[in-house]
Amino acid sequence: AIGDKINITAKVTSNGAAVKTGKATIIVNGMNVAKVDVVNGKLSYQYTIPTNFTTKVYNIKVKYEGNDTIAASTGNNNLTVVAKQSKINFNTTYATVGENTNLKISISDMSGKILAKGGSLTIKINGKQLKNPDGTPVTGKVDSKTNLVVFTFTAPSSLVGKNNVSFAYSGDNQFTSSEGTFTNALIINPKGTPTKIVVNNVTAKYGSNATFKATIYDNN
C-alpha cells in the first residue's frame, strides 16, 4: 500500500555461482530509484511506495552492470500495490438552529499522515441517513486539492443538543472503504439564546488597580 516500506531483494549469479561484487540499478515503474552494491551474489534495497501510486501492478527491474568478465543482465518482477486502510477524521462541530454550518471531514491512513484525494462520503445523524429530496443519500466527494469533504448543514430545532454523526467512505483507487461514528460530535445550540452577565461587587482605593469578576449565564 502507498507509504509502506518494502525490501526489494535479488540474487545475481553467473553459471550458477554467486557474483561476488558489482553494482546494480533498481528501476520501479520505469524510474531509477537506487544504485546498490552486489555482495556475494545478493542485493537489497528498502523502498517506500510513493503516495501517488494506485492499486495496480507495477514493474520492478534490476539491472546488473556487469564487469570485465561477467556480462550485464536484467531481472524483472512485479510490485502489486493494495489499498491502504482508511480512517475517517471529524472534529466536534458547533451549529446554531437555522444557520448553515460546514461539516468538514478528511480521510487518511491510520497514522493520519497520508490523506485521500478521492472517493465519497455519506452521512447519518443519530443513525438517520441524510437524503436528498429524491430519496437518494446525500453524498459528498473528497476534494483532491483540499483533501476534504464538506457538507453544508442547516441545523433544525429538533436536533438541539448533542448529536452522534456517522460517515461511510466509499474508498478509492488508493484507500479501502471505511465507516466511523463520532459520539456527541455535532452540538446544536438554539438560535438567539438569551444571556445575562453578573458582575461581582468590588471595593477599591482611588488610584489602585481593581479586578472585576463577571459570570455569563443563559436565561433558561
C-alpha positions in Angstrom: 0.0 0.0 0.0 1.1 3.6 -0.5 3.6 4.8 2.1 4.6 1.3 3.0 8.3 0.3 3.1 9.2 -2.9 1.3 12.5 -4.7 0.8 13.5 -5.3 -2.8 15.9 -8.2 -3.0 17.7 -10.0 -5.8 20.3 -12.7 -6.4 23.0 -12.3 -9.1 24.7 -15.4 -10.4 26.9 -16.5 -13.2 26.9 -20.1 -14.4 25.2 -21.0 -11.1 27.8 -19.3 -8.9 27.2 -16.1 -6.9 28.6 -12.9 -8.4 30.9 -11.6 -5.6 30.8 -7.9 -6.3 29.4 -5.2 -8.6 26.7 -2.6 -8.9 23.0 -2.9 -9.9 20.3 -0.4 -10.6 16.8 -0.8 -9.3 14.0 0.6 -11.5 10.4 0.8 -10.4 7.7 1.8 -12.9 10.3 3.0 -15.4 12.1 5.2 -12.8 15.6 4.7 -11.5 15.2 4.6 -7.7 18.6 3.4 -6.5 22.0 2.0 -7.4 23.1 -0.7 -4.9 26.1 -3.0 -4.3 26.0 -6.6 -5.1 27.6 -8.6 -2.2 28.2 -12.3 -2.5 25.5 -12.6 -5.1 22.9 -10.7 -3.2 21.5 -7.2 -3.2 18.8 -5.5 -1.0 17.1 -2.1 -1.0 14.3 -0.6 1.2 11.8 1.1 -1.0 8.9 3.4 0.1 5.9 3.0 -2.1 5.1 6.5 -3.4 1.8 8.2 -2.4 0.8 8.8 -6.0 0.7 5.0 -6.8 -2.7 3.4 -7.1 -4.0 -0.1 -6.6 -2.4 -1.9 -9.6 0.6 -3.9 -10.6 3.9 -2.1 -11.3 7.1 -3.5 -12.8 10.3 -3.8 -10.8 13.5 -4.2 -12.8 17.0 -4.9 -11.5 19.9 -4.3 -13.9 23.3 -5.7 -13.1 26.0 -3.6 -14.7 28.5 -6.4 -15.3 32.3 -6.2 -15.3 35.3 -7.2 -17.4 34.5 -10.9 -17.0 30.7 -11.1 -16.3 28.1 -9.7 -18.7 25.4 -7.3 -17.7 22.0 -8.8 -17.1 18.5 -7.8 -16.1 15.8 -9.4 -14.0 12.1 -8.4 -13.7 9.3 -8.9 -11.2 6.1 -7.3 -10.1 5.0 -5.0 -7.3 1.3 -5.3 -6.5 0.0 -2.2 -4.7 -3.0 -2.9 -2.5 -5.4 -0.4 -0.9 -4.3 1.4 2.2 -6.5 1.1 5.3 -8.5 4.3 5.7 -9.7 6.3 8.7 -12.3 9.0 8.8 -11.4 12.2 10.7 -14.0 14.6 12.1 -13.7 17.2 14.8 -16.5 18.3 17.2 -18.6 20.9 15.4 -21.0 23.5 16.8 -24.0 24.8 15.0 -27.0 27.1 15.6 -30.5 26.4 14.7 -31.5 27.8 11.3 -27.9 28.7 10.3 -25.7 27.0 7.8 -22.7 25.1 9.2 -19.9 23.4 7.3 -19.1 19.8 8.4 -15.5 19.1 7.4 -14.3 15.6 7.1 -10.9 14.1 5.9 -9.9 10.6 5.0 -6.4 9.4 5.9 -4.3 6.3 6.6 -4.3 5.1 10.2 -1.4 7.3 11.1 -3.2 10.4 9.8 -0.2 11.3 7.6 -1.4 10.4 4.2 -4.7 12.0 3.0 -7.1 10.6 0.5 -7.6 12.6 -2.7 -10.7 10.7 -4.0 -13.8 8.8 -3.0 -17.1 10.0 -1.5 -18.9 10.0 1.9 -22.5 9.6 3.1 -23.7 10.9 6.4 -26.0 9.9 9.2 -27.1 11.9 12.2 -28.2 9.9 15.2 -28.4 6.9 12.9 -30.7 8.5 10.4 -29.4 8.8 6.8 -29.4 12.3 5.4 -31.2 12.2 2.0 -31.9 14.4 -1.0 -35.5 15.3 -1.9 -35.5 12.4 -4.4 -34.7 9.9 -1.6 -31.0 9.3 -2.6 -28.4 9.6 0.2 -26.7 13.0 0.5 -23.1 12.4 -0.8 -20.0 14.5 -0.6 -16.9 13.9 -2.7 -13.3 14.3 -1.5 -11.8 17.5 -3.0 -8.5 16.5 -4.5 -7.0 19.9 -3.7 -8.1 20.4 -0.1 -8.4 16.6 0.8 -11.7 17.5 2.5 -15.4 16.6 2.2 -17.6 19.5 3.1 -21.3 19.1 3.9 -23.2 22.3 4.4 -25.8 21.6 7.1 -28.7 23.7 8.2 -29.4 22.8 11.8 -33.1 22.1 12.7 -34.6 22.8 16.1 -35.4 19.1 16.6 -31.6 18.4 17.0 -30.8 20.9 19.7 -28.2 19.4 22.0 -25.5 16.8 21.4 -25.8 14.5 18.3 -23.9 11.5 17.0 -22.6 11.7 13.5 -21.7 8.7 11.3 -19.9 8.7 8.0 -19.4 5.9 5.4 -16.5 6.3 3.0 -16.6 4.6 -0.4 -12.9 4.0 -0.8 -11.0 4.8 -4.0 -8.0 3.6 -6.0 -5.7 4.1 -3.1 -7.7 3.6 0.1 -10.2 1.0 1.5 -13.8 1.8 2.3 -14.5 2.5 6.0 -17.1 3.8 8.4 -16.8 6.0 11.5 -19.2 7.2 14.2 -18.4 10.3 16.3 -20.4 10.4 19.6 -21.8 13.8 20.6 -19.7 15.4 17.9 -22.4 17.7 16.5 -23.6 20.2 19.1 -26.5 22.3 18.1 -27.5 25.4 20.1 -30.9 27.1 20.0 -31.0 30.3 18.0 -30.6 33.5 19.9 -30.2 32.0 23.4 -30.6 35.0 25.8 -27.8 35.6 28.2 -27.1 37.8 31.2 -23.8 39.0 32.8 -23.4 39.2 36.6 -20.6 41.4 37.9 -19.4 40.9 41.4 -19.2 44.0 43.7 -15.6 45.3 44.1 -14.2 47.7 46.7 -11.0 49.5 45.7 -9.0 52.5 46.8 -8.7 55.5 44.5 -5.7 55.1 42.1 -5.2 51.4 42.8 -5.8 48.5 40.4 -9.1 46.7 40.8 -10.1 43.3 39.5 -13.7 42.7 38.3 -15.1 39.2 38.1 -18.1 38.5 35.8 -20.1 35.4 35.1 -22.2 34.8 31.9 -25.4 32.8 32.2 -28.1 31.8 29.8 -31.6 32.7 30.9 -33.0 29.2 30.5 
